[in-house]
Every structure is written in structure tokens, then in C-alpha cells.
Amino acid sequence: MTTLTAPAPQANPIASAEEPINLFQLGALFVIRASYWSCRAGNDAEELNLSPTEVESRAIASFGSKDLVAPEQGRKVFQQIEKRARHQLDKYSRPFPAAAAHFVPWDHVPALIDALQELKAEFDAAADTFLTQYPALRADWQAAHPDVPNGAYPSVAELRKRFAFTWHTFKVAGAGSAARVDDVEAELAHRKLRTEQLATMKANLQAECEQFAAEYVMAFRKEVAEFCDQVIAANGQVHGKTLQAIRRRIDHFHAMNVFNDADTAAQLGELKTQLFGVTGEDLAEQPALAEKLSQACALLKQEVLDPSSVSALTGRLKRRVVLE
């Protein structure tokens, strides 16, 4: 008979507890940008048969917009590709507070770039197809909507500039010293102001990075708590799919644990070991085993969300974060 016990809390390794953390030795920041034609145009007052008096009364209101080609053959194609790209980024990252970027651990950067390159190729091919078909799509739409004027449509040459799919990787570094200058007297006031500004920027960035590290580990602890809730809510009725989901979530935690949340990693590692070889059939045939899994998850959730444990972990991380 398979047995299962609650994972025991583990102490943090002393050897790495106080090592400085440079975020950008652990990962990079990614920003995805996708631009494409909306296939829409604003309405003019003349199109809506509004009199000058009516226009004046609506001076601060919008007249709405209209589609210029079938949405399913236009913008929705590119919206779906962008959505899939952002899903790939979300899968490998956590949002970063600066520059609308996402922080991606270095181990996941190659896989992310491979996925984005495939999506860029798909986006570019879709843009070429759309531009080739644009005259026919425009003619079809105008035939069905004769009220749309020719002037609402951009040319193919204009449209070509509106399609782009790119991503950027970068790191945020602490402010360096001001550049050397020949005329010190002329630069003195400027350098003093610049030094003050750089000091403020560096302090703000330091605080952002510290907060990010704390929120990063807390986000993944909350993910652990969420799958524990799912097991507990099953009230002993845990199936094979649930086991697979638990194992995937444990693997994801380990893959993203760049800040070495050793307590949670050890407990999850122990839980995965205990689940080795356990099947949905085992759980169905042994209600006591399913109940022990629920109890183990309840204790695990309690440990990862324990305020004193969370405070100690995030406090250590914030003290260790450096910019250089």
C-alpha cells in the first residue's frame, strides 16, 4: 500500500543565505511589441448626416468608428498571434515594475526566443498575405457596405509600415558616474544637479528591484497555495489529472525558483518524491491515501503562506539585492 505524509519544513542553506543578488545575472527583461492596422476608421459627421448644430452639440463626443475590412481576415488574425506571443512570455516570466517589461530567468531565455521567432515568422507571413489580399478584401467589404467612402482606406504602401512584430531584451543597471569633461567650471552646476538626480533614480530603482524580488517569490508561493486549495477542495476525490497538474506545478516552481526559496523548494521536492508512482487508481482505491494528500497540501499551504516565514524570506531577499 502506498503511504503519504505531509512534507516537513526545511531550513534555508546557510552557505547562500547572504550572497548578493544581481537580478540581471539571473535573468533579462523582455518587452514584446506588436503593431498592426486596426482595420477601422473614425466616422465623420457627414457620414452620420449630422447638421452643424448637432455637430456643435457633440463637440466633445466621439462619432464612433467603422470596420474597413472583415475583422476575421484583418486585425483579429494579428491579435491572436500577439496573444499567443504574450502567453509564451507569461509562461516563462513575471511582470517587472519598470518599462512594462517581464523578467525572464536566463535558463528560459532560449526557449522563449525560439517561440517568439516562430511567431514573428507567422506574423510576417500573415502581414504579407493580408497586404496581397487587401485590394480584394477592401472591394468585398465596400460591396457589402457601400456607405464606406474610398477616402477612409489607406494605400498598400501606407499599410506596410503599420505591421511589425519585435521584442527587446535589456537589463536595468545602477547609475554610473558622470562622464569626464574638459570644462569643469561650465559643467559644475549641471553635474551637481545630475548627481542628485542619479542618486534619486538609483535609490528608486534599488527599491523597485528589492520589491520585485520579494513579489516574485511570493507570487510562486501563492501558486503553490492555489494548487493546494484545488486538492483540498476535491475533498479526497483526487484523480490522475490532478496528480499530473500537481507534478507540473511543482516542476514549474523549481524551474522559476531563481531566488532560491529553499524552504518551499524542499517541501515541494519531498511531496513530489512521495507522489512518485502514485496513480489516480491508487487514490480511487485508497480513500485514506487521498485524504493524506489533502492533509499534506493543507499543511504545505499553511507553511508557504506563514507570515513569519514570508517576512523572513522577503526581508533577506531585499537586503541582498544589488544593482551592479
MARBA-112554 format. One record per residue (C-alpha): residue number from 1; x, y, z. Coordinates in steps of 0.05 Angstrom, whole numbers. Example, Ala and Ser with C-alpha at 12.3 -4.5 7.8 and 13.67 -1.06 7.14 Angstrom:
residues 2
k/c1/c2/c3
1/246/-90/156
2/273/-21/143
END
This chain:
residues 324
k/c1/c2/c3
1/0/0/0
2/25/69/-18
3/35/117/41
4/38/192/41
5/59/241/95
6/60/317/99
7/125/348/75
8/167/374/132
9/191/447/134
10/265/455/116
11/316/506/138
12/349/552/88
13/420/534/68
14/468/579/106
15/520/579/51
16/479/621/2
17/434/658/51
18/473/723/48
19/501/723/-23
20/486/787/-61
21/431/782/-114
22/442/817/-180
23/375/808/-216
24/407/814/-285
25/456/757/-272
26/394/714/-260
27/352/737/-319
28/335/790/-370
29/278/838/-382
30/235/826/-444
31/186/873/-478
32/143/849/-536
33/116/899/-586
34/65/881/-639
35/36/935/-685
36/-16/924/-739
37/-71/962/-775
38/-135/963/-735
39/-176/958/-800
40/-220/1013/-773
41/-231/1087/-785
42/-268/1142/-748
43/-335/1166/-771
44/-343/1237/-798
45/-403/1280/-782
46/-423/1280/-855
47/-427/1204/-856
48/-477/1207/-799
49/-518/1262/-832
50/-508/1309/-773
51/-525/1382/-781
52/-475/1435/-759
53/-518/1447/-697
54/-516/1374/-679
55/-441/1371/-690
56/-431/1431/-644
57/-474/1399/-590
58/-429/1337/-595
59/-364/1375/-596
60/-333/1333/-541
61/-364/1267/-561
62/-338/1213/-608
63/-375/1197/-672
64/-353/1124/-666
65/-315/1082/-716
66/-327/1033/-773
67/-294/970/-798
68/-259/975/-866
69/-249/901/-879
70/-277/838/-847
71/-246/835/-776
72/-235/759/-780
73/-190/770/-841
74/-157/832/-814
75/-139/853/-743
76/-164/790/-709
77/-111/749/-744
78/-56/792/-715
79/-90/799/-647
80/-88/723/-640
81/-14/720/-657
82/2/775/-607
83/-40/740/-554
84/-1/675/-565
85/65/713/-560
86/45/745/-494
87/23/677/-469
88/92/650/-484
89/123/708/-447
90/76/698/-387
91/95/624/-385
92/168/639/-374
93/166/704/-334
94/139/751/-281
95/119/824/-294
96/173/874/-275
97/155/943/-248
98/196/983/-298
99/186/995/-372
100/125/948/-376
101/175/891/-381
102/175/819/-358
103/233/786/-321
104/255/720/-353
105/305/673/-319
106/365/660/-365
107/350/586/-367
108/284/601/-403
109/310/655/-450
110/330/607/-507
111/262/572/-507
112/226/639/-505
113/266/667/-563
114/254/604/-604
115/179/611/-592
116/179/686/-609
117/219/675/-672
118/167/625/-696
119/111/673/-680
120/147/730/-715
121/154/688/-778
122/79/673/-773
123/63/746/-762
124/106/769/-821
125/74/717/-866
126/5/737/-844
127/22/810/-858
128/47/793/-928
129/-16/753/-942
130/-61/808/-917
131/-27/862/-958
132/-32/818/-1020
133/-106/806/-1008
134/-121/877/-985
135/-149/903/-1051
136/-197/844/-1056
137/-216/848/-982
138/-229/922/-990
139/-272/911/-1052
140/-313/856/-1018
141/-326/899/-957
142/-345/960/-997
143/-392/919/-1039
144/-428/897/-975
145/-422/966/-942
146/-429/1018/-998
147/-432/1074/-946
148/-358/1068/-931
149/-321/1122/-971
150/-258/1109/-1011
151/-222/1162/-972
152/-225/1121/-909
153/-176/1069/-938
154/-100/1077/-934
155/-57/1054/-991
156/-18/989/-991
157/47/1028/-984
158/20/1064/-922
159/-5/999/-892
160/61/963/-900
161/92/1010/-848
162/39/992/-796
163/58/919/-788
164/115/899/-742
165/129/845/-691
166/190/855/-647
167/217/841/-578
168/272/874/-538
169/316/848/-483
170/353/892/-435
171/376/899/-363
172/369/956/-314
173/435/979/-284
174/452/1027/-229
175/471/1097/-249
176/544/1104/-264
177/589/1163/-251
178/582/1225/-295
179/625/1228/-357
180/692/1264/-355
181/691/1335/-383
182/744/1386/-400
183/709/1450/-377
184/695/1432/-304
185/671/1502/-285
186/619/1504/-340
187/594/1436/-320
188/596/1444/-245
189/523/1465/-234
190/499/1414/-284
191/540/1358/-253
192/514/1374/-183
193/442/1370/-207
194/457/1308/-247
195/489/1274/-187
196/428/1288/-145
197/382/1262/-200
198/423/1199/-210
199/424/1186/-135
200/348/1191/-133
201/340/1147/-194
202/387/1095/-166
203/350/1095/-99
204/283/1087/-134
205/310/1032/-178
206/341/996/-119
207/274/998/-83
208/238/972/-145
209/286/914/-153
210/281/896/-79
211/205/898/-83
212/206/856/-147
213/248/802/-115
214/200/798/-56
215/138/797/-100
216/170/745/-146
217/179/693/-92
218/112/710/-61
219/77/700/-128
220/103/630/-135
221/87/613/-63
222/16/635/-78
223/15/590/-139
224/33/532/-93
225/-22/552/-46
226/-72/554/-104
227/-59/482/-125
228/-62/462/-52
229/-131/494/-49
230/-153/454/-110
231/-132/389/-77
232/-165/407/-12
233/-229/428/-47
234/-232/360/-82
235/-248/332/-12
236/-209/267/-24
237/-235/258/-95
238/-166/268/-127
239/-157/238/-197
240/-99/223/-243
241/-106/291/-279
242/-100/326/-212
243/-35/288/-198
244/-8/308/-265
245/-26/380/-252
246/9/378/-184
247/72/349/-214
248/72/402/-269
249/63/458/-219
250/120/431/-176
251/166/427/-237
252/146/498/-257
253/163/524/-188
254/232/492/-189
255/245/519/-260
256/227/590/-239
257/259/589/-169
258/317/635/-187
259/318/669/-118
260/327/602/-83
261/265/597/-39
262/296/536/-7
263/241/523/43
264/186/517/-9
265/231/480/-58
266/250/428/-6
267/177/416/14
268/155/410/-58
269/213/364/-74
270/192/319/-16
271/119/320/-38
272/139/301/-110
273/181/244/-84
274/123/218/-43
275/77/222/-103
276/126/182/-146
277/89/122/-174
278/22/143/-145
279/-35/138/-196
280/-107/160/-199
281/-127/88/-189
282/-87/85/-124
283/-125/146/-99
284/-192/118/-120
285/-179/51/-87
286/-147/80/-24
287/-190/137/4
288/-142/143/62
289/-86/159/14
290/-126/213/-20
291/-142/242/48
292/-69/242/67
293/-54/281/3
294/-106/332/22
295/-75/338/92
296/-5/344/63
297/-29/401/17
298/-64/436/75
299/0/435/115
300/41/457/55
301/-5/516/43
302/0/536/116
303/76/534/113
304/85/573/48
305/37/628/69
306/60/631/142
307/70/706/156
308/135/696/195
309/164/652/140
310/144/701/85
311/171/761/124
312/237/727/138
313/246/706/65
314/228/772/34
315/268/811/85
316/331/770/68
317/320/780/-6
318/312/855/-1
319/377/861/38
320/415/821/-14
321/392/856/-78
322/446/897/-112
323/446/935/-179
324/518/924/-201
END
